[in-house]
Amino acid sequence: MNLLMVNDEILTVENMKGDIPWNQYGIENVYTAYDVSDGKKCLNEYQIDMMLCDIEMPGENGICLLRWAREQGMPVECIFLTCHASFEYAREAMMMGCQDYLLIPARYEEIGAAVERVVNRILESRKARQYQQYGRQVIQEKLEEAVKSHGEKKSAKELIQDAIDYIMRNLGSETLNVNEVAEKLYLHPVYLNRIFRKEKGQSIGYFIIEERMKLAGELLKSGKLSAAAAAEQIGYQSYSNFNLAFRKYYGCTPGQYCKQ
């Protein structure tokens, strides 16, 4: 992180540069300028992340320097130092996005703490931008992958048929649910459930249960499988859950169903 100190009091600047343990506060390089003109040159020449800037200086003041930096599109943060608690200065600074304002003389520890707060704010902002960029990249990759695998955008009926095909191929999977189906089709589960219900008059969850029960009925009719084995074949690891679902669908237990 690079810091630029702008102050017309040369001795103050040099003392602060040498005496404050900048590395402890996240600063790697410290540059100095003694008026606004020098400050502009430094901002143009170096990648400055933050300014520690006096407001009252001969000629143009620190507010003018920050305004110029904003006009140039420089994403530089700023901590203003001033001897006067002027509301007008504070108002102008806040209008340009400067949230940090220290009255001098200030202890070095106080200045360091303010610098560290700004450093952390910059790092958090950069991290957020990285996450956004990563998110956009992932979305683009997913989109390209989906188009490659499934072609261009499909109609609602085509999507529903794809969902049904996937469900029927995976009825024996214990994890089968609307979220899994939606993920495979690169759709939001709420959207998929909505178009499925509109077309089929029932939710995907109920459709899965219904198809499982139909399959369970056929397996039991064969007489070759026990109810527990049939339950496993349709994705139920818990026999009690299978029994409950079976009774709700058929109105009888698997054993009664076999006798009938």
Secondary structure as a PSIPRED ss2 file (coil, helix, strand):
# PSIPRED VFORMAT (PSIPRED V4.0)

   1 M C   1.000  0.000  0.000
   2 N E   0.000  0.000  1.000
   3 L E   0.000  0.000  1.000
   4 L E   0.000  0.000  1.000
   5 M E   0.000  0.000  1.000
   6 V E   0.000  0.000  1.000
   7 N C   1.000  0.000  0.000
   8 D C   1.000  0.000  0.000
   9 E C   1.000  0.000  0.000
  10 I H   0.000  1.000  0.000
  11 L H   0.000  1.000  0.000
  12 T H   0.000  1.000  0.000
  13 V H   0.000  1.000  0.000
  14 E H   0.000  1.000  0.000
  15 N H   0.000  1.000  0.000
  16 M H   0.000  1.000  0.000
  17 K H   0.000  1.000  0.000
  18 G H   0.000  1.000  0.000
  19 D H   0.000  1.000  0.000
  20 I C   1.000  0.000  0.000
  21 P C   1.000  0.000  0.000
  22 W H   0.000  1.000  0.000
  23 N H   0.000  1.000  0.000
  24 Q H   0.000  1.000  0.000
  25 Y H   0.000  1.000  0.000
  26 G C   1.000  0.000  0.000
  27 I C   1.000  0.000  0.000
  28 E C   1.000  0.000  0.000
  29 N E   0.000  0.000  1.000
  30 V E   0.000  0.000  1.000
  31 Y E   0.000  0.000  1.000
  32 T E   0.000  0.000  1.000
  33 A E   0.000  0.000  1.000
  34 Y C   1.000  0.000  0.000
  35 D C   1.000  0.000  0.000
  36 V H   0.000  1.000  0.000
  37 S H   0.000  1.000  0.000
  38 D H   0.000  1.000  0.000
  39 G H   0.000  1.000  0.000
  40 K H   0.000  1.000  0.000
  41 K H   0.000  1.000  0.000
  42 C H   0.000  1.000  0.000
  43 L H   0.000  1.000  0.000
  44 N H   0.000  1.000  0.000
  45 E H   0.000  1.000  0.000
  46 Y C   1.000  0.000  0.000
  47 Q C   1.000  0.000  0.000
  48 I C   1.000  0.000  0.000
  49 D C   1.000  0.000  0.000
  50 M E   0.000  0.000  1.000
  51 M E   0.000  0.000  1.000
  52 L E   0.000  0.000  1.000
  53 C E   0.000  0.000  1.000
  54 D E   0.000  0.000  1.000
  55 I C   1.000  0.000  0.000
  56 E C   1.000  0.000  0.000
  57 M C   1.000  0.000  0.000
  58 P C   1.000  0.000  0.000
  59 G C   1.000  0.000  0.000
  60 E C   1.000  0.000  0.000
  61 N C   1.000  0.000  0.000
  62 G H   0.000  1.000  0.000
  63 I H   0.000  1.000  0.000
  64 C H   0.000  1.000  0.000
  65 L H   0.000  1.000  0.000
  66 L H   0.000  1.000  0.000
  67 R H   0.000  1.000  0.000
  68 W H   0.000  1.000  0.000
  69 A H   0.000  1.000  0.000
  70 R H   0.000  1.000  0.000
  71 E H   0.000  1.000  0.000
  72 Q C   1.000  0.000  0.000
  73 G C   1.000  0.000  0.000
  74 M C   1.000  0.000  0.000
  75 P C   1.000  0.000  0.000
  76 V C   1.000  0.000  0.000
  77 E E   0.000  0.000  1.000
  78 C E   0.000  0.000  1.000
  79 I E   0.000  0.000  1.000
  80 F E   0.000  0.000  1.000
  81 L E   0.000  0.000  1.000
  82 T E   0.000  0.000  1.000
  83 C C   1.000  0.000  0.000
  84 H C   1.000  0.000  0.000
  85 A C   1.000  0.000  0.000
  86 S C   1.000  0.000  0.000
  87 F H   0.000  1.000  0.000
  88 E H   0.000  1.000  0.000
  89 Y H   0.000  1.000  0.000
  90 A H   0.000  1.000  0.000
  91 R H   0.000  1.000  0.000
  92 E H   0.000  1.000  0.000
  93 A H   0.000  1.000  0.000
  94 M H   0.000  1.000  0.000
  95 M H   0.000  1.000  0.000
  96 M C   1.000  0.000  0.000
  97 G C   1.000  0.000  0.000
  98 C C   1.000  0.000  0.000
  99 Q C   1.000  0.000  0.000
 100 D E   0.000  0.000  1.000
 101 Y E   0.000  0.000  1.000
 102 L E   0.000  0.000  1.000
 103 L E   0.000  0.000  1.000
 104 I C   1.000  0.000  0.000
 105 P C   1.000  0.000  0.000
 106 A C   1.000  0.000  0.000
 107 R C   1.000  0.000  0.000
 108 Y H   0.000  1.000  0.000
 109 E H   0.000  1.000  0.000
 110 E H   0.000  1.000  0.000
 111 I H   0.000  1.000  0.000
 112 G H   0.000  1.000  0.000
 113 A H   0.000  1.000  0.000
 114 A H   0.000  1.000  0.000
 115 V H   0.000  1.000  0.000
 116 E H   0.000  1.000  0.000
 117 R H   0.000  1.000  0.000
 118 V H   0.000  1.000  0.000
 119 V H   0.000  1.000  0.000
 120 N H   0.000  1.000  0.000
 121 R H   0.000  1.000  0.000
 122 I H   0.000  1.000  0.000
 123 L H   0.000  1.000  0.000
 124 E H   0.000  1.000  0.000
 125 S H   0.000  1.000  0.000
 126 R H   0.000  1.000  0.000
 127 K H   0.000  1.000  0.000
 128 A H   0.000  1.000  0.000
 129 R H   0.000  1.000  0.000
 130 Q H   0.000  1.000  0.000
 131 Y H   0.000  1.000  0.000
 132 Q H   0.000  1.000  0.000
 133 Q H   0.000  1.000  0.000
 134 Y H   0.000  1.000  0.000
 135 G H   0.000  1.000  0.000
 136 R H   0.000  1.000  0.000
 137 Q H   0.000  1.000  0.000
 138 V H   0.000  1.000  0.000
 139 I H   0.000  1.000  0.000
 140 Q H   0.000  1.000  0.000
 141 E H   0.000  1.000  0.000
 142 K H   0.000  1.000  0.000
 143 L H   0.000  1.000  0.000
 144 E H   0.000  1.000  0.000
 145 E H   0.000  1.000  0.000
 146 A H   0.000  1.000  0.000
 147 V H   0.000  1.000  0.000
 148 K H   0.000  1.000  0.000
 149 S H   0.000  1.000  0.000
 150 H H   0.000  1.000  0.000
 151 G C   1.000  0.000  0.000
 152 E C   1.000  0.000  0.000
 153 K C   1.000  0.000  0.000
 154 K C   1.000  0.000  0.000
 155 S C   1.000  0.000  0.000
 156 A H   0.000  1.000  0.000
 157 K H   0.000  1.000  0.000
 158 E H   0.000  1.000  0.000
 159 L H   0.000  1.000  0.000
 160 I H   0.000  1.000  0.000
 161 Q H   0.000  1.000  0.000
 162 D H   0.000  1.000  0.000
 163 A H   0.000  1.000  0.000
 164 I H   0.000  1.000  0.000
 165 D H   0.000  1.000  0.000
 166 Y H   0.000  1.000  0.000
 167 I H   0.000  1.000  0.000
 168 M H   0.000  1.000  0.000
 169 R H   0.000  1.000  0.000
 170 N C   1.000  0.000  0.000
 171 L C   1.000  0.000  0.000
 172 G C   1.000  0.000  0.000
 173 S C   1.000  0.000  0.000
 174 E C   1.000  0.000  0.000
 175 T C   1.000  0.000  0.000
 176 L C   1.000  0.000  0.000
 177 N C   1.000  0.000  0.000
 178 V H   0.000  1.000  0.000
 179 N H   0.000  1.000  0.000
 180 E H   0.000  1.000  0.000
 181 V H   0.000  1.000  0.000
 182 A H   0.000  1.000  0.000
 183 E H   0.000  1.000  0.000
 184 K H   0.000  1.000  0.000
 185 L C   1.000  0.000  0.000
 186 Y C   1.000  0.000  0.000
 187 L C   1.000  0.000  0.000
 188 H C   1.000  0.000  0.000
 189 P H   0.000  1.000  0.000
 190 V H   0.000  1.000  0.000
 191 Y H   0.000  1.000  0.000
 192 L H   0.000  1.000  0.000
 193 N H   0.000  1.000  0.000
 194 R H   0.000  1.000  0.000
 195 I H   0.000  1.000  0.000
 196 F H   0.000  1.000  0.000
 197 R H   0.000  1.000  0.000
 198 K H   0.000  1.000  0.000
 199 E H   0.000  1.000  0.000
 200 K H   0.000  1.000  0.000
 201 G C   1.000  0.000  0.000
 202 Q C   1.000  0.000  0.000
 203 S C   1.000  0.000  0.000
 204 I H   0.000  1.000  0.000
 205 G H   0.000  1.000  0.000
 206 Y H   0.000  1.000  0.000
 207 F H   0.000  1.000  0.000
 208 I H   0.000  1.000  0.000
 209 I H   0.000  1.000  0.000
 210 E H   0.000  1.000  0.000
 211 E H   0.000  1.000  0.000
 212 R H   0.000  1.000  0.000
 213 M H   0.000  1.000  0.000
 214 K H   0.000  1.000  0.000
 215 L H   0.000  1.000  0.000
 216 A H   0.000  1.000  0.000
 217 G H   0.000  1.000  0.000
 218 E H   0.000  1.000  0.000
 219 L H   0.000  1.000  0.000
 220 L H   0.000  1.000  0.000
 221 K H   0.000  1.000  0.000
 222 S C   1.000  0.000  0.000
 223 G C   1.000  0.000  0.000
 224 K C   1.000  0.000  0.000
 225 L C   1.000  0.000  0.000
 226 S C   1.000  0.000  0.000
 227 A H   0.000  1.000  0.000
 228 A H   0.000  1.000  0.000
 229 A H   0.000  1.000  0.000
 230 A H   0.000  1.000  0.000
 231 A H   0.000  1.000  0.000
 232 E H   0.000  1.000  0.000
 233 Q H   0.000  1.000  0.000
 234 I C   1.000  0.000  0.000
 235 G C   1.000  0.000  0.000
 236 Y C   1.000  0.000  0.000
 237 Q C   1.000  0.000  0.000
 238 S C   1.000  0.000  0.000
 239 Y H   0.000  1.000  0.000
 240 S H   0.000  1.000  0.000
 241 N H   0.000  1.000  0.000
 242 F H   0.000  1.000  0.000
 243 N H   0.000  1.000  0.000
 244 L H   0.000  1.000  0.000
 245 A H   0.000  1.000  0.000
 246 F H   0.000  1.000  0.000
 247 R H   0.000  1.000  0.000
 248 K H   0.000  1.000  0.000
 249 Y H   0.000  1.000  0.000
 250 Y H   0.000  1.000  0.000
 251 G C   1.000  0.000  0.000
 252 C C   1.000  0.000  0.000
 253 T C   1.000  0.000  0.000
 254 P H   0.000  1.000  0.000
 255 G H   0.000  1.000  0.000
 256 Q H   0.000  1.000  0.000
 257 Y H   0.000  1.000  0.000
 258 C H   0.000  1.000  0.000
 259 K H   0.000  1.000  0.000
 260 Q C   1.000  0.000  0.000
